[in-house]
C-alpha cells in the first residue's frame, strides 16, 4: 500500500471518528435547553440561579480549553479522548444517583471540562484530515451532525418524562425507578453515562491511527499563546466565537421558559418540541450552508445570515405564539453556518500556531456561560422578553466579522461562470 493510500484511509477514519464525537458532544450538551424549565421547577430556582446552570457548564471551556492544548501535546489525542469519556461516565452516573442543585452544577462543570478537551482535540484533527481549504465545508458538516444530535436529544427527554404513572416495565419506567419520582428528567443522566461508557470503549479499542501534525498545528508553548494574544485578529475571532456560542445558548436556553412565561405552553411538550425544531432547523441550515460555501465567499454568507438572524430574533420576541413557534426554530436555521465560518476564518488568518489558536478560540465557548446568565439576570431586573433583546449586541459583532475579516486562505468555491 502506498503512502498516499495510507493517508486516504487515515483521512476517512479520522473524519468518521470526529463526526461521532461531535454527535455525542451535542447530544449531551444541548439537552440542557430542553430540561431547564423542569430543573428550575424541581429545585425552585430564580431566573438568575437558572442562568447559572449553563454558566457552570460553559465556563468550563474558559477554564480548560488552553490547558487542553498543552495536555494534547503531552499525552496525545487518544489518551485525552479516553480520559474525557471516563470522566463523563463517572460524573453523569454520580449525579443520577444523588441529584441536587449543587451536584448538578458540579456535574455540568465536569461535563463542560470534558467537552472543552474534546473540542480542542477534534477541531485541529478535522482541519488536518480534510485540508485547510476544505475546513469551512467540513466544519459545517460537523455542525450538521451536531444539529442532528441536538434535534434527537429532546425526544429522549420527552420519552423519559412522559407517562410517569404508566409503562413501569418500559426502559423509561425502569430508569425512573432509580431516581426520585418527582425528578424523572434525572434519568437522562443514566443514559448519558451509558453513552459515554460506550464511547470510552470505542476510543480505547478501535484501531486509532495517529494524526501527524505539522509544527504549526501543535499547541505550542507559552510563547506561542503570548504571540497570538498580541495579535488583534486572535482577540477579534475569540470574541466572534464568544458571541456566537453566547447567542446560540442564549436562545436555546430560554426558549422553553419564554414560551411558558409569555404564551403559557407546556415546557415538556410544546417547549421541548420547539427546542428540538430549533436544532432541526440548524441542521437543515447546515445542509444549505454546505452548498452555499461552495459557491459563495464565507464572509458574504456570514453577513447575510447574521442580518436575517437579527430580524428573526426581534420577530420571535415580539410576535404572537404562532409567530414565536416559527421564528425561534428559524433562528437555528440562520445561525447554522456561523460557528464554522468564524472558526475557519480564524485558523486561515494566521500562518502558524493553529493548535494554540484553537485552544484560545475554544475558550470563547465560555460565551455560552456568560450570555445566558446575563439574560437571566436582566430578566430578574426587567423582564425575560426585554432581556432577550440583549442578544442583538453579540449578533452585531458577528455581523461586523464579515466586513473586517481578511483570511490568508479563502474557502474554496466552484466557478459557476466557466467559459467553454
C-alpha positions as CSV (number, residue, x, y, z in Angstrom):
1,X,0.0,0.0,0.0
2,X,1.4,3.4,-1.0
3,X,1.8,6.3,1.4
4,X,-1.0,8.1,-0.5
5,X,-3.3,5.1,0.1
6,X,-2.5,5.0,3.8
7,X,-3.2,8.8,4.0
8,X,-6.5,8.3,2.3
9,X,-7.5,5.5,4.7
10,X,-6.5,7.6,7.7
11,X,-8.4,10.6,6.3
12,X,-11.8,8.8,6.3
13,X,-11.1,7.1,9.6
14,X,-10.4,10.3,11.4
15,X,-13.3,12.2,9.8
16,X,-15.7,9.4,10.9
17,X,-14.4,9.5,14.5
18,X,-14.6,13.2,14.7
19,X,-18.2,13.2,13.5
20,X,-19.1,10.6,16.1
21,X,-17.5,12.6,18.9
22,X,-19.4,15.8,17.7
23,X,-22.6,13.8,17.8
24,X,-22.0,12.8,21.5
25,X,-20.9,16.3,22.5
26,X,-24.1,17.8,21.1
27,X,-26.4,15.1,22.4
28,X,-25.3,15.6,26.0
29,X,-24.6,19.3,25.8
30,X,-27.8,20.7,24.4
31,X,-30.3,18.7,26.4
32,X,-30.0,21.4,29.0
33,X,-32.0,23.7,26.6
34,X,-35.0,21.2,27.0
35,X,-34.8,20.4,30.6
36,X,-34.1,23.8,32.0
37,X,-37.7,24.6,32.9
38,X,-38.0,21.2,34.7
39,X,-34.8,21.9,36.6
40,X,-36.0,25.4,37.6
41,X,-39.2,23.9,38.9
42,X,-37.6,20.9,40.5
43,X,-35.1,22.9,42.6
44,X,-37.4,26.0,42.9
45,X,-34.8,28.4,41.2
46,X,-34.9,32.0,40.3
47,X,-34.1,33.1,36.7
48,X,-30.6,34.1,37.9
49,X,-29.9,30.7,39.5
50,X,-31.4,29.0,36.5
51,X,-29.0,31.0,34.3
52,X,-26.1,29.7,36.5
53,X,-26.7,26.2,35.1
54,X,-25.5,26.9,31.5
55,X,-22.9,29.2,33.1
56,X,-21.4,26.3,35.2
57,X,-21.2,24.2,32.0
58,X,-19.8,26.6,29.5
59,X,-17.5,28.4,31.9
60,X,-15.5,25.2,31.9
61,X,-14.5,26.0,28.3
62,X,-12.8,29.1,29.6
63,X,-11.0,27.1,32.3
64,X,-10.0,24.0,30.3
65,X,-9.5,24.9,26.6
66,X,-6.0,26.3,26.8
67,X,-4.7,23.7,29.3
68,X,-6.3,21.0,27.0
69,X,-3.9,22.2,24.2
70,X,-0.9,21.5,26.4
71,X,-2.3,18.2,27.5
72,X,-2.9,17.1,23.9
73,X,0.8,17.6,23.1
74,X,2.0,15.9,26.3
75,X,-0.3,12.9,26.3
76,X,-1.8,12.6,22.8
77,X,-5.3,12.7,21.4
78,X,-6.3,9.1,22.2
79,X,-5.3,9.5,25.9
80,X,-7.3,12.7,26.2
81,X,-10.4,11.1,24.5
82,X,-10.3,8.2,26.8
83,X,-9.9,10.3,29.9
84,X,-12.7,12.7,28.9
85,X,-15.2,9.9,28.3
86,X,-14.2,8.3,31.5
87,X,-14.9,11.5,33.5
88,X,-18.2,12.0,31.6
89,X,-19.3,8.4,32.5
90,X,-18.5,8.9,36.2
91,X,-19.9,12.5,36.5
92,X,-23.2,11.6,34.9
93,X,-23.7,8.4,37.0
94,X,-22.9,10.2,40.3
95,X,-25.4,12.9,39.6
96,X,-28.1,10.4,38.6
97,X,-27.8,8.6,41.9
98,X,-27.5,11.8,44.0
99,X,-29.5,14.6,42.3
100,X,-29.5,18.1,43.8
101,X,-28.8,21.6,42.5
102,X,-25.3,21.6,43.9
103,X,-24.4,18.2,42.5
104,X,-26.0,19.2,39.1
105,X,-23.8,22.4,38.8
106,X,-20.7,20.3,39.7
107,X,-21.7,17.7,37.1
108,X,-22.3,20.3,34.5
109,X,-18.9,21.9,35.2
110,X,-17.2,18.5,34.9
111,X,-19.0,17.6,31.7
112,X,-18.1,21.1,30.4
113,X,-14.4,20.4,31.1
114,X,-14.6,17.2,29.2
115,X,-16.3,18.8,26.2
116,X,-13.7,21.5,26.2
117,X,-10.9,18.9,25.9
118,X,-12.8,17.1,23.2
119,X,-13.4,20.3,21.2
120,X,-9.7,21.3,21.4
121,X,-8.6,17.8,20.3
122,X,-11.1,17.2,17.4
123,X,-11.1,20.6,15.6
124,X,-7.4,20.6,14.6
125,X,-7.9,16.9,13.7
126,X,-10.7,17.9,11.3
127,X,-8.5,20.6,9.8
128,X,-5.5,18.3,9.3
129,X,-7.6,15.5,7.9
130,X,-9.6,17.5,5.4
131,X,-7.2,20.2,4.4
132,X,-7.4,23.8,5.2
133,X,-9.1,24.8,2.0
134,X,-11.9,22.4,2.9
135,X,-12.1,23.2,6.6
136,X,-15.1,25.5,6.3
137,X,-17.0,22.8,4.4
138,X,-16.0,20.0,6.8
139,X,-16.8,22.2,9.8
140,X,-20.3,22.8,8.5
141,X,-20.6,19.1,8.0
142,X,-19.6,18.6,11.7
143,X,-22.2,21.2,12.6
144,X,-24.8,19.2,10.7
145,X,-24.0,16.2,12.8
146,X,-24.1,18.5,15.9
147,X,-27.5,19.7,14.9
148,X,-28.9,16.2,14.3
149,X,-27.8,15.1,17.8
150,X,-29.4,18.2,19.4
151,X,-32.6,17.6,17.4
152,X,-32.7,14.0,18.7
153,X,-31.9,14.6,22.4
154,X,-35.2,16.4,23.3
155,X,-37.1,13.4,22.1
156,X,-35.2,11.2,24.5
157,X,-36.2,13.7,27.3
158,X,-39.9,13.5,26.3
159,X,-39.8,9.7,26.3
160,X,-38.2,9.5,29.7
161,X,-40.5,12.0,31.4
162,X,-43.8,11.2,29.7
163,X,-46.5,8.9,31.2
164,X,-44.7,8.7,34.6
165,X,-47.6,6.7,36.1
166,X,-47.6,4.0,33.4
167,X,-45.3,1.8,31.4
168,X,-43.3,0.8,34.5
169,X,-41.8,-2.1,32.6
170,X,-40.5,0.1,29.7
171,X,-36.9,1.3,29.6
172,X,-38.1,4.7,30.7
173,X,-40.1,3.2,33.6
174,X,-37.1,1.1,34.7
175,X,-34.8,4.1,34.7
176,X,-37.3,6.2,36.6
177,X,-37.3,3.6,39.3
178,X,-33.7,4.7,40.2
179,X,-34.5,8.4,40.5
180,X,-36.9,10.4,42.8
181,X,-40.5,10.2,41.5
182,X,-40.7,14.0,41.1
183,X,-37.4,14.2,39.2
184,X,-37.9,11.9,36.2
185,X,-35.6,14.1,34.0
186,X,-32.7,12.9,36.1
187,X,-32.9,9.5,34.4
188,X,-31.4,11.2,31.4
189,X,-28.0,11.1,33.1
190,X,-28.1,7.3,33.4
191,X,-28.4,7.3,29.6
192,X,-25.6,9.8,29.2
193,X,-23.4,7.7,31.5
194,X,-24.0,4.7,29.3
195,X,-23.3,6.6,26.1
196,X,-20.1,8.0,27.4
197,X,-19.1,4.4,28.5
198,X,-19.7,3.1,25.0
199,X,-17.6,5.9,23.6
200,X,-14.8,5.1,26.1
201,X,-14.8,1.5,24.8
202,X,-14.8,2.6,21.2
203,X,-11.9,5.0,21.5
204,X,-10.0,2.6,23.7
205,X,-10.1,-0.4,21.5
206,X,-10.7,0.9,18.0
207,X,-7.7,0.9,15.6
208,X,-6.8,4.5,16.0
209,X,-4.3,6.0,13.5
210,X,-2.1,8.8,14.8
211,X,-2.5,12.1,13.1
212,X,0.9,13.6,12.4
213,X,0.5,17.3,12.9
214,X,2.7,19.9,11.2
215,X,4.6,22.2,13.5
216,X,2.0,24.9,13.1
217,X,-0.8,22.5,14.1
218,X,0.7,21.8,17.6
219,X,-0.5,23.5,20.7
220,X,2.9,25.1,21.3
221,X,4.4,26.6,24.4
222,X,3.5,29.7,26.4
223,X,5.4,31.9,24.0
224,X,3.0,30.8,21.1
225,X,0.0,31.8,23.2
226,X,1.5,35.1,24.1
227,X,2.4,35.8,20.5
228,X,-1.2,35.0,19.4
229,X,-2.7,37.1,22.2
230,X,-0.7,40.1,21.0
231,X,-2.3,39.7,17.6
232,X,-5.5,41.7,17.2
233,X,-7.0,39.1,14.9
234,X,-6.8,36.5,17.7
235,X,-8.8,38.7,20.1
236,X,-11.4,39.6,17.5
237,X,-12.0,36.0,16.4
238,X,-12.1,34.9,20.1
239,X,-14.9,37.5,20.6
240,X,-16.6,36.1,17.5
241,X,-16.7,32.6,18.9
242,X,-17.7,34.0,22.3
243,X,-20.6,35.9,20.7
244,X,-21.8,33.0,18.5
245,X,-22.0,30.5,21.3
246,X,-23.5,33.1,23.6
247,X,-26.2,33.8,21.1
248,X,-26.8,30.1,20.3
249,X,-27.2,29.2,24.0
250,X,-28.9,32.5,24.9
251,X,-31.7,31.5,22.5
252,X,-31.7,27.7,23.2
253,X,-31.6,28.0,27.0
254,X,-34.5,30.4,27.3
255,X,-37.0,29.2,24.5
256,X,-39.0,26.9,26.8
257,X,-39.1,29.4,29.7
258,X,-40.1,32.3,27.3
259,X,-42.9,30.2,25.8
260,X,-44.1,29.2,29.3
261,X,-44.0,32.7,30.7
262,X,-45.5,34.6,27.8
263,X,-47.6,32.1,25.9
264,X,-48.4,29.6,28.7
265,X,-47.3,26.5,26.8
266,X,-46.2,23.2,28.4
267,X,-42.4,23.0,28.6
268,X,-42.4,19.2,28.4
269,X,-44.3,19.1,25.1
270,X,-44.5,22.3,23.0
271,X,-41.5,23.8,24.7
272,X,-39.4,20.7,24.2
273,X,-40.6,20.3,20.6
274,X,-39.7,24.0,19.8
275,X,-36.2,23.4,21.2
276,X,-35.9,20.3,19.1
277,X,-37.1,22.2,16.0
278,X,-34.6,24.9,16.7
279,X,-31.8,22.3,16.4
280,X,-33.6,20.6,13.5
281,X,-33.6,23.9,11.5
282,X,-29.9,24.4,12.5
283,X,-29.3,21.0,10.9
284,X,-31.2,21.9,7.7
285,X,-29.4,25.2,7.6
286,X,-26.1,23.3,7.7
287,X,-27.2,21.4,4.6
288,X,-27.9,24.6,2.7
289,X,-24.6,26.1,4.1
290,X,-22.6,23.2,2.7
291,X,-23.9,24.1,-0.8
292,X,-23.6,27.9,-0.3
293,X,-20.0,27.6,0.9
294,X,-19.1,26.0,-2.5
295,X,-20.4,29.0,-4.5
296,X,-20.1,32.0,-2.0
297,X,-17.4,33.7,-0.1
298,X,-17.8,32.7,3.5
299,X,-17.7,36.3,4.6
300,X,-20.6,37.3,2.4
301,X,-22.6,34.3,3.7
302,X,-21.9,35.4,7.3
303,X,-23.1,38.9,6.7
304,X,-26.3,37.6,5.0
305,X,-27.1,35.0,7.7
306,X,-26.4,37.4,10.6
307,X,-28.6,40.2,9.2
308,X,-31.5,37.9,8.8
309,X,-30.9,36.4,12.3
310,X,-31.2,39.8,13.9
311,X,-34.6,40.4,12.3
312,X,-35.8,37.0,13.2
313,X,-34.8,37.3,16.9
314,X,-36.8,40.6,17.1
315,X,-39.8,38.9,15.5
316,X,-39.6,35.8,17.8
317,X,-39.5,38.0,20.9
318,X,-42.3,40.4,20.0
319,X,-44.7,38.2,18.0
320,X,-47.6,36.1,18.9
321,X,-47.4,32.4,20.0
322,X,-47.8,31.2,16.4
323,X,-45.1,33.6,15.2
324,X,-42.8,32.6,18.1
325,X,-43.2,28.9,17.3
326,X,-42.0,29.5,13.8
327,X,-39.4,32.2,14.4
328,X,-37.4,30.5,17.2
329,X,-36.6,27.5,15.1
330,X,-35.8,29.8,12.1
331,X,-33.1,31.4,14.3
332,X,-31.4,28.0,14.3
333,X,-31.6,27.9,10.6
334,X,-29.9,31.2,10.1
335,X,-27.2,30.8,12.7
336,X,-26.2,27.3,11.5
337,X,-23.1,28.4,9.4
338,X,-21.8,31.0,11.9
339,X,-19.6,28.7,14.0
340,X,-17.8,27.0,11.2
341,X,-17.3,30.2,9.2
342,X,-15.8,32.1,12.2
343,X,-13.6,29.2,13.2
344,X,-12.3,28.6,9.7
345,X,-11.7,32.3,9.1
346,X,-9.7,32.5,12.3
347,X,-7.5,29.5,11.5
348,X,-7.0,30.6,8.0
349,X,-6.0,34.1,9.1
350,X,-2.7,33.1,10.8
351,X,0.3,31.3,9.4
352,X,1.4,29.3,12.5
353,X,0.4,28.1,15.9
354,X,-3.0,26.8,14.8
355,X,-3.2,24.4,17.7
356,X,-2.7,27.2,20.2
357,X,-5.2,29.3,18.3
358,X,-7.7,26.5,18.5
359,X,-7.3,26.4,22.3
360,X,-7.9,30.2,22.5
361,X,-10.9,30.1,20.2
362,X,-12.5,27.2,22.2
363,X,-12.0,29.3,25.3
364,X,-14.5,31.6,23.6
365,X,-17.2,28.9,24.1
366,X,-17.4,30.4,27.6
367,X,-19.8,32.9,25.9
368,X,-22.3,30.1,26.4
369,X,-21.9,30.7,30.1
370,X,-21.9,34.5,30.2
371,X,-24.7,35.5,27.8
372,X,-27.5,33.2,29.1
373,X,-26.6,34.2,32.6
374,X,-26.8,37.9,31.6
375,X,-30.2,37.3,30.0
376,X,-31.4,35.6,33.2
377,X,-30.0,38.3,35.4
378,X,-31.6,41.0,33.3
379,X,-34.8,39.0,33.2
380,X,-35.0,39.3,37.0
381,X,-34.4,43.1,36.8
382,X,-36.8,43.9,33.9
383,X,-38.4,41.0,32.1
384,X,-37.3,38.0,30.2
385,X,-38.7,39.4,26.9
386,X,-36.8,42.7,27.3
387,X,-33.7,40.8,28.4
388,X,-33.6,38.7,25.2
389,X,-33.0,41.9,23.2
390,X,-29.5,41.8,24.7
391,X,-28.8,39.1,22.1
392,X,-28.7,41.8,19.4
393,X,-25.4,43.0,20.7
394,X,-23.3,39.8,20.1
395,X,-25.1,39.4,16.8
396,X,-24.0,42.9,15.7
397,X,-20.4,41.9,16.4
398,X,-20.7,38.7,14.4
399,X,-22.1,40.8,11.6
400,X,-19.0,43.0,11.7
401,X,-16.7,40.0,11.1
402,X,-17.9,39.7,7.5
403,X,-16.6,43.2,6.8
404,X,-13.2,43.2,8.5
405,X,-12.1,39.5,8.1
406,X,-9.0,39.1,5.9
407,X,-8.1,35.4,5.7
408,X,-4.9,34.3,4.1
409,X,-6.7,31.3,2.6
410,X,-10.3,31.8,1.3
411,X,-12.8,29.0,1.3
412,X,-12.6,27.0,-2.0
413,X,-15.6,27.8,-4.3
414,X,-16.8,26.5,-7.6
415,X,-16.7,28.9,-10.5
416,X,-20.2,28.9,-12.0
417,X,-19.2,31.1,-14.9
418,X,-16.6,28.8,-16.6
419,X,-16.0,29.6,-20.2
420,X,-16.3,26.9,-22.9
